[in-house]
Amino acid sequence: MREIEVVIDTEEIAEYFFKALTKRGYIPSEAELENLADITFDYLLEKCIIDEEVDCDEFE
């Protein structure tokens, strides 16, 4: 199987959830969106769909 590089950003996930939920009539808070994005990211890690890569520049 070929490996591809995919960048997943929790802010992007939160934006996706906001759009999808508001289409369905829900108005989530910013904290709820952040929690959903974090849970989704953790799920993708747990299922080995993605690998977490730490950006070393953030710690300098």
Helices and strands as residue ranges (DSSP letters): H 10-23, H 30-46, G 56-59
